[in-house]
């Protein structure tokens, strides 16, 4: 168990993430969050073991909805950030580089939430303009 959050991004392969007694199958392009103090089990698939990259962080900020409500999620909005972290240059990166990456992940996930909420807001704005 850890005192901080971890987001793991699956580069390729697959495996299983078990948390709170529930097993979640994860594959390339998925990510999952490990929350502080939660007991979990990670199992790589025997036939197609995963390769992943992860980032750990602490925060007092409200988590993006996708992280607060799900353990496993489609990570396409943050794929580029994790691929950059996996590019092999980790020894050249500073703590600040990782902090920037964590904020970038949050920013992209918040932006994705805003996109989902925007059509509803646009419909309300159109209705108000008609009235």
N, C-alpha and C positions, 0 to 999 in steps of 0.2 A: 504494500500500500504506500501511496505517495501523498505528500502534502500539497501537491500542485496538479494542474491539468496537463494532460498530454493529448495532442492530436496526432494520430498516425495516419499517413497517406500510403496506400498500397500502390507501388509503382507497377508491379506485375505479379502474377501468381495469385494464390488465394489461400484462405485459411478461415479460422473461426475465432470469434471474440465472444467470450462468455462473461456476462456481467449480471448481477442480481439473479442468477440462476437461468437466465435466458441466453441461448446460443444465437449468434448472428453470423451468417456467412458473409465474408468480405472478399472482394475481388479487385483486380486492378482498376483504378479510377475511383474507388470508394475511399472514404476516410472514416475513422471512428475516434470518439473522444473517450478518454479515461478521466473520470472526475476524481477529485481528491478523496482519499480514504475509501474508495470503493474497491472491494475485492473483485478481481477479474482474472481470467485465464486467457492466454493467447496460444493458439495452436496453428502452426503452418500446415498446409495440406501436404501429405506425403508424396503425392504424384506431381503437384505443381506448387511447390512452396513459394510463399510470398517473399518479395523484397519490398521493404518499406523505408520511409524516412519519417522522422517525427520531430515535433517541437514541443517543448514543455514551457509552461508559463504559470504565473500567479496573476490574478486580477481581482479587482474590486468592481470592475465594470460589469454591467449586465451582459450576459452571453448573448450572441446572436441567437435568434429563435431556433434555427436549425440545430445548434449545439445544445441548447437548453432542453429541447423536446425530443431529440433523437440521440441514439448512441452511434448509429451508422448512417452516413449520408453521402449523397452524390457530391463529390469534391470538384466537379468541373470548374466552378468559379475560382477555385484556389489552386488548380493543377499547376499552373506556371510557377507559383511561389514555391511549392514543394519540389518541383523539378529543379528549380534553381538551388534549393538546399541540398539536393542529391547529386549535384554536378561534380562532386569530388573535390571541391575547393574548401571544404569545411575547416581545414587547418588554417586557412588564411582569413577566416571570418572572425570578427570581434563579437563580443556580447551585444554591442549596439546593432550589428547586422541582424542578429537573431531577434532582437526586440523589434526592429523595423519589419521583419518578416511576420512576426506575430500580429503586429498592428495591421499589416497589409491583409492578412488572412481575415481578421475581424472586419476591416473596411469592405472587403469584397463580399463577405457574407451579409453584412448589413445592407450593402447596395442591392444585393439579390433580393433581400426581403422587401426593400423599397419598391423594386420593380414589380413584385407580386401585388403589392398594395396599391400601386399607382392606378391601375385600371378602375378600381372601385372609386378612388378619389376623383379621377377624371369623370366618371359617370355622375358623381355627386355634383361636381363643378358644372357640368353641362346641364343637369337638372335645375340647379340654382339659377343659371344664366337664363334658362327658358322661363322660369317663374318670374 
